[in-house]
Amino acid sequence: EDWKPDHHQEESGNTDVGDYFPDGDTAGSASDPNAGVGFSSGAAAGSTGGGAENRLGDLLSSKGAEVRTVERQTYTDVKFEAHPWRIDGDFASGDPRYDLTFNTATNIAETEIMVEPNSMTFEDYVAGWTADSDPNWEVTPTEGTLDRRGGAETFFDVRWNGSAVMKGEHFGTLVIVLPNDQFSYTYKFRVTVA
């Protein structure tokens, strides 16, 4: 008698999981390698085509695949608080990206900052202003996903939309929070209206 694995032995106590080849079917022959290649059960049973190559191609194709979008997590309880000691950009350094001059012709002060990704994975972010910031500061985008480390930078457009009659200095502290990473970036801005 031919040797059979335990799960094909009668009374072995193991469950027979079936045979992928119908009775009398073989996995091809020397003269025709595709002869008899067919599946009556399992994932390959529903595939169509002439030979094993076509069946595999059908199995691996995206034909009839369902594409689903991932529901984005919402972050409603994020508090925008400046980091106590680490400031990523500060007007006090004299950097013009953070120390803005109000343009009376356009009635706006505007700059762009860049955040380089530093996490091993993609990270959601939420951007906003601390409670003590002048209410005329705006940032876009206010939410999104940072690329992973080594990926593309994310750019933020920062504006102060006050008016020329609001003489003096106006301060704003932008905080970009990564809620899933318990990490944040802090930027301090000043605009001067002469």
C-alpha positions in Angstrom: 0.0 0.0 0.0 1.2 3.5 -0.8 2.2 5.8 2.0 -0.3 8.5 2.9 0.0 11.4 5.3 -1.7 11.1 8.7 -4.7 13.2 7.7 -5.4 10.9 4.8 -5.2 7.7 7.0 -8.5 6.2 8.0 -9.2 6.4 11.7 -6.2 8.7 12.3 -8.3 11.1 14.3 -7.3 13.9 12.0 -9.8 15.6 9.7 -9.4 15.1 6.0 -9.2 18.6 4.5 -9.9 17.4 1.0 -7.8 17.1 -2.1 -7.2 19.9 -4.5 -7.0 17.5 -7.5 -10.1 15.6 -8.5 -9.9 11.8 -8.7 -7.8 10.7 -11.5 -6.5 14.2 -12.2 -2.8 14.8 -12.1 -0.6 17.8 -12.1 0.3 17.5 -15.8 2.7 15.3 -17.6 5.9 15.5 -19.5 4.1 16.0 -22.9 1.6 18.6 -21.6 2.5 20.3 -18.3 -0.9 22.0 -18.1 -2.9 18.9 -18.7 -5.1 18.0 -15.7 -4.2 21.2 -13.8 -7.5 22.2 -12.2 -9.0 22.9 -8.8 -12.4 21.8 -7.6 -12.2 23.5 -4.3 -10.3 26.2 -2.5 -9.4 29.7 -3.7 -8.4 28.7 -7.1 -11.6 26.8 -7.9 -13.4 29.9 -9.2 -10.6 31.1 -11.5 -11.0 30.9 -15.2 -8.6 30.7 -18.1 -6.8 28.1 -20.1 -3.8 27.0 -18.1 -2.2 27.3 -14.7 -0.6 30.6 -15.7 -4.0 32.2 -16.5 -5.5 30.9 -13.3 -2.7 32.4 -11.2 -3.0 35.7 -13.2 -6.7 35.8 -12.4 -6.1 35.1 -8.7 -3.5 37.9 -8.5 -5.4 40.5 -10.6 -7.3 43.3 -9.1 -10.3 42.6 -11.3 -13.4 42.8 -9.3 -11.5 44.1 -6.2 -13.3 46.3 -3.8 -11.5 49.5 -2.8 -12.5 51.0 0.6 -11.5 54.3 2.1 -10.3 54.4 5.6 -12.4 56.5 7.9 -10.2 59.3 9.3 -10.0 59.6 13.0 -11.2 62.9 14.5 -9.4 64.8 17.2 -11.8 67.1 19.0 -10.2 67.2 22.4 -6.7 68.5 21.3 -5.3 71.2 23.4 -2.9 73.6 21.7 -0.3 74.3 24.4 3.2 75.5 23.8 5.9 73.1 24.6 7.5 74.2 27.9 11.1 74.3 26.7 11.4 73.1 23.1 10.5 75.8 20.5 10.9 74.8 16.9 10.8 78.4 15.5 10.8 81.7 17.3 10.5 85.4 16.3 13.1 86.2 19.0 15.8 84.5 16.8 15.3 87.3 14.2 14.3 84.7 11.5 11.9 86.6 9.1 9.8 83.4 8.8 8.6 84.1 12.3 9.0 87.8 12.7 6.6 89.3 10.1 6.0 92.7 8.8 2.4 93.7 7.9 2.0 94.5 4.2 -0.5 97.5 4.0 -0.9 97.0 0.3 -2.3 93.5 0.6 -3.6 93.9 4.2 -1.9 90.7 5.3 1.2 89.3 6.8 2.1 85.8 5.5 4.8 83.2 5.8 5.3 79.5 5.1 6.9 77.0 7.4 8.0 73.4 6.7 7.8 70.4 9.0 10.1 67.5 8.2 8.6 64.1 9.2 10.4 62.5 12.1 8.3 59.4 12.9 8.8 55.8 11.7 5.2 55.8 10.5 2.7 58.2 9.0 1.3 60.5 11.7 -1.9 62.4 11.9 -1.5 66.1 12.9 -3.8 68.9 14.0 -2.6 72.5 13.9 -3.9 75.4 15.9 -3.1 78.4 18.0 -2.7 78.7 21.8 -5.4 80.5 23.7 -3.2 83.6 24.3 -2.6 84.1 20.6 -4.0 87.1 18.7 -7.3 85.9 17.2 -6.3 87.2 13.7 -3.8 84.4 13.2 -4.7 81.6 10.7 -2.9 78.4 9.6 -3.6 76.1 6.7 -3.9 73.2 6.6 -5.3 72.6 10.1 -5.2 68.8 9.9 -3.8 66.0 7.8 -1.1 63.3 7.9 2.7 63.8 8.0 4.7 61.5 5.9 7.1 59.0 7.6 10.7 59.7 8.3 12.6 60.4 5.0 9.4 61.3 3.2 8.0 64.5 1.9 7.9 67.6 4.1 4.6 69.2 5.0 4.2 73.0 4.4 2.0 75.3 6.5 0.8 78.7 5.3 0.6 81.1 8.3 -1.2 84.4 8.0 -2.2 87.3 10.2 -5.4 88.9 8.8 -5.6 92.0 11.0 -5.8 95.5 9.6 -3.5 98.5 9.2 -5.3 100.4 12.0 -4.2 97.7 14.5 -0.8 99.3 15.2 1.8 97.6 17.3 3.0 94.0 17.8 0.7 91.0 17.6 1.8 87.6 18.9 0.7 84.1 18.0 2.0 80.6 19.1 1.3 77.9 16.6 1.2 74.3 17.9 1.2 71.3 15.6 0.1 68.3 17.6 0.6 64.6 16.7 -2.1 63.2 18.9 -1.2 59.5 18.4 2.4 60.2 19.2 2.1 62.5 22.2 4.4 64.9 20.4 4.0 68.6 19.2 5.9 71.3 17.4 5.8 74.9 18.7 6.3 78.0 16.6 6.2 81.6 18.0 5.2 84.4 15.6 5.1 88.1 15.8 3.7 90.6 13.3 4.5 94.3 13.5 2.0 96.9 12.1 3.8 100.2 11.8 
